[in-house]
Amino acid sequence: MSRPLPNDTRGILDPVEMMRHVDFVRLPAGPALDGIIEWFWSVSWEIPDGKIHHQQVLNHPAGNISVGTIDDDGVSLDPAEGRVYGVMTGLSHRPLTATGWTVAARTTVGGLGVILGFPAKDVVDTELRLDQSLPGLDGTQLVKAVRRAATNEARTVCLQRSLTEMVAEREQSQVDEAREVARIAAMAEHDRTVRRSEQLAEAGGVSVRTLQRLFDVHVGVSPSFVIRRWRIIEAAESALEALETGTKWKGWSTVAAELGYSDQAHLTRDFRKHLGTSPAAYLSQATTPAAPRES
């Protein structure tokens, strides 16, 4: 059974402003892709003439397979094109103009290597054309099928069907290993007591060196990076939650302690590394988030 979809906007900077401009939907991966694909997502937008919406995202430590009508520089694509993205270690920025759409699959933290058919470490901070990159998938035909579909829901079905068929052709041992890596990696997301790679290795019953190798193949980045990325996303989300609920902000020093940092200075250092700004500057710019719509 697929896991429930999260009702949050973690990693989306200024989600209220985004929701004013785009229709954002998440859809479940389905049982056949459980442990490999976290969810499917789609956006469509209609920006007034002469206006640009600049969207920034601190990506989850996972990959994305997408088809859409805009490239990373905000240039409209006609017809739509497909891309495969590795883990992006910095902020992603995309300007949206006119009208358009994108449908995509977000992998689990551990599912990217199976989708690629080669080590995920090879595509960190990299994008590939969908029609050139995935062994066992006819990306050209997939993109054509997605283009022909009239709605984002129908486009998502095309993408889901193709990825399901491709994963079914992968070696079962590779798929099983990826699901195990995803299970281990999920502890870094959901368990605040996980603060070191050694803890993940112990939970997986492997050495730290073996865990690093598995992450190179299936995730693309190190276990320590995954742990830090989730903590920074959680720190940013806690600030937004305080604004949303109208509760008194507990302060960055308290957040640092709750997330296992030795002091606020170390949290600030990681915050700048991942978000490109200080915690104080982020909080001053934040607005109350709105949750994405689920179907």
C-alpha positions in Angstrom: 0.0 0.0 0.0 1.3 3.5 -0.9 2.2 5.8 1.9 -0.1 8.8 2.5 0.8 12.0 0.7 2.3 14.7 3.0 0.2 17.8 3.5 3.0 20.3 3.6 5.1 22.6 1.5 8.6 21.7 2.8 11.4 23.1 0.7 9.2 25.5 -1.2 10.3 29.1 -0.4 7.4 31.5 0.0 4.7 28.9 -0.7 1.9 31.4 -0.2 3.1 33.4 -3.1 3.6 30.3 -5.2 0.0 29.2 -4.6 -1.3 32.5 -5.9 0.2 31.8 -9.3 0.1 28.0 -9.8 -2.2 25.0 -9.3 0.0 22.4 -7.5 -1.2 18.8 -7.1 0.4 15.7 -5.7 -0.7 12.2 -6.6 0.4 8.8 -5.1 3.0 6.7 -6.7 1.0 3.5 -6.6 1.9 0.1 -5.2 4.2 -1.0 -8.0 6.4 2.1 -7.5 6.3 2.1 -3.7 9.8 2.7 -2.3 11.1 4.0 -5.7 8.8 6.9 -6.4 7.7 9.1 -3.5 4.9 10.8 -5.4 3.9 12.4 -8.6 3.4 16.1 -8.8 2.1 18.6 -11.3 1.8 22.3 -11.7 0.0 24.6 -14.1 0.1 28.3 -14.2 -1.2 31.4 -15.9 0.9 34.5 -15.3 -0.4 37.9 -16.5 1.2 39.4 -19.5 4.5 41.2 -18.7 4.7 39.5 -15.2 7.2 36.9 -14.0 6.8 34.7 -10.9 10.2 33.7 -9.5 10.0 30.4 -7.7 12.7 29.0 -5.5 12.9 25.5 -4.0 15.2 23.9 -1.6 14.9 20.4 -3.1 14.5 17.3 -1.1 17.6 15.0 -1.5 15.9 13.1 -4.3 15.6 13.1 -8.1 12.8 14.2 -10.4 11.7 13.0 -13.8 9.6 15.7 -15.5 7.9 16.7 -18.7 6.9 20.3 -19.1 6.6 23.5 -21.2 9.3 25.5 -19.6 13.1 25.0 -19.1 15.2 26.0 -16.1 15.8 29.5 -17.4 12.1 30.2 -17.8 12.1 29.8 -21.5 8.8 28.5 -22.9 9.0 25.2 -24.7 6.7 24.3 -27.6 6.4 21.4 -27.7 7.0 20.2 -24.1 10.3 18.5 -23.3 11.4 15.9 -20.7 14.2 16.1 -18.2 15.7 13.9 -15.5 17.2 15.7 -12.5 19.7 14.4 -10.0 19.9 15.6 -6.4 20.3 19.4 -6.5 22.6 20.5 -3.7 21.7 24.2 -3.9 18.6 26.3 -4.4 16.6 25.7 -7.6 15.2 28.9 -9.2 12.7 28.9 -12.0 11.0 32.0 -13.5 7.4 31.3 -14.6 5.8 33.4 -17.4 2.7 33.2 -19.6 0.9 29.9 -19.3 2.3 26.4 -19.0 2.4 23.1 -17.2 4.8 20.5 -15.8 4.2 16.9 -14.6 6.9 15.0 -12.7 7.8 12.0 -10.5 9.8 12.7 -7.4 11.9 9.7 -6.4 12.3 8.4 -2.9 15.6 9.2 -1.3 17.0 6.0 -2.6 15.0 5.4 -5.7 16.9 7.4 -8.2 19.6 4.9 -9.1 16.9 2.3 -10.2 15.2 4.9 -12.3 18.5 5.9 -14.0 19.9 2.4 -14.4 23.3 3.7 -13.4 24.8 5.3 -10.2 22.9 8.3 -9.0 26.2 10.0 -7.9 26.8 10.6 -11.6 24.0 13.1 -12.0 24.3 15.3 -8.8 23.5 18.9 -9.8 22.8 17.7 -13.3 19.9 17.5 -15.7 19.6 15.1 -18.6 17.2 14.9 -21.5 14.6 12.3 -20.9 14.8 10.9 -24.4 18.6 10.2 -23.9 19.0 9.1 -20.3 17.0 6.1 -19.0 17.9 2.6 -20.1 14.8 0.6 -20.8 12.6 3.6 -21.3 11.6 5.1 -24.7 11.8 8.7 -23.5 10.9 10.1 -26.9 7.6 8.1 -27.1 6.8 9.0 -23.4 7.2 12.7 -24.1 5.0 12.4 -27.2 2.3 10.6 -25.2 2.5 13.2 -22.4 2.2 16.0 -24.9 -0.9 14.5 -26.4 -2.7 14.3 -23.1 -5.2 17.1 -22.4 -4.8 17.5 -18.7 -2.1 17.2 -16.0 -3.9 14.2 -14.5 -3.8 12.4 -17.9 -0.2 13.4 -18.4 0.7 12.0 -15.0 -1.0 8.7 -15.8 1.3 8.5 -18.9 4.4 9.1 -16.8 3.3 6.7 -14.1 2.6 3.9 -16.6 6.0 4.3 -18.3 8.0 4.3 -15.1 6.0 1.3 -13.8 6.8 -0.7 -16.9 10.5 0.4 -16.7 11.0 -0.5 -13.1 9.3 -3.9 -13.7 12.2 -4.6 -16.1 15.0 -3.8 -13.7 16.8 -6.5 -11.8 14.7 -7.4 -8.8 17.7 -7.5 -6.5 18.5 -3.9 -7.6 14.9 -2.8 -6.9 14.9 -4.5 -3.5 18.2 -2.9 -2.6 16.9 0.5 -3.6 13.8 0.1 -1.4 16.0 -0.9 1.5 18.2 2.2 1.0 15.0 4.3 0.9 13.8 2.7 4.1 17.1 3.6 5.8 17.2 7.1 4.4 13.7 7.8 5.6 14.9 7.6 9.1 16.9 10.7 8.5 13.8 12.5 7.5 11.4 11.4 10.2 13.6 10.7 13.3 15.1 13.7 14.9 17.5 11.6 17.0 19.3 10.5 13.8 22.2 12.9 13.6 25.1 10.9 12.3 25.8 8.5 9.4 26.8 5.8 11.9 23.2 5.7 13.2 21.8 5.0 9.7 24.5 2.4 9.1 23.6 0.7 12.4 19.9 0.7 11.5 20.6 -0.8 8.2 23.0 -3.5 9.6 25.9 -2.4 7.4 29.2 -0.5 7.9 29.4 3.2 7.3 31.6 2.5 4.2 28.9 0.1 2.8 26.2 2.7 3.5 28.2 5.3 1.6 28.5 3.0 -1.4 24.8 2.3 -1.4 24.0 6.0 -1.2 26.4 6.7 -4.1 24.4 4.2 -6.2 20.9 4.9 -5.1 20.7 8.4 -3.8 23.7 10.3 -5.2 24.8 12.2 -2.1 26.2 11.1 1.2 24.2 10.0 4.2 25.5 13.0 6.1 24.3 15.4 3.4 20.8 13.8 3.5 20.7 14.2 7.3 21.8 17.9 7.1 19.4 18.7 4.2 16.4 17.4 6.1 17.4 19.3 9.2 17.7 22.5 7.3 14.3 21.9 5.6 12.8 21.2 9.1 14.4 24.3 10.5 12.9 26.5 7.8 9.5 24.8 8.1 9.4 25.4 11.9 9.7 29.1 11.2 6.8 29.0 8.7 4.7 26.9 11.1 5.0 29.6 13.8 3.8 32.2 11.3 0.9 29.9 10.2 -0.4 29.1 13.7 0.3 32.6 15.1 2.4 31.0 17.9 5.3 32.7 19.6 8.5 32.0 17.7 10.8 29.9 19.9 14.0 31.2 18.4 16.8 29.8 16.3 18.9 28.7 19.2 16.0 26.5 20.4 15.6 25.1 16.9 19.3 24.4 16.7 19.2 22.4 20.0 16.1 20.5 19.0 17.8 19.4 15.7 21.0 18.3 17.4 23.3 21.2 16.5 25.9 22.0 19.1 25.0 25.7 18.9 23.2 28.3 16.8 26.3 29.2 14.8 26.5 25.7 13.4 22.9 25.8 12.3 23.5 29.2 10.7 26.4 27.9 8.8 24.4 25.0 7.4 21.5 27.3 6.7 23.6 29.6 4.6 25.2 26.6 2.8 21.8 25.1 1.8 19.6 28.2 1.5 22.1 30.9 0.6 20.8 33.2 3.4 20.8 33.5 7.2 18.0 32.1 9.4 17.0 35.6 10.4 16.8 36.9 6.8 14.7 33.8 5.9 12.3 34.4 8.7 11.8 38.0 7.9 10.9 37.2 4.3 8.6 34.2 5.1 4.9 34.3 4.8 2.2 31.9 6.1 2.2 28.8 3.8 -0.7 27.1 2.1 -0.8 23.4 1.6 -0.8 21.9 -1.9 -4.1 20.4 -3.1 -4.3 16.6 -3.2 -6.4 14.6 -5.6 
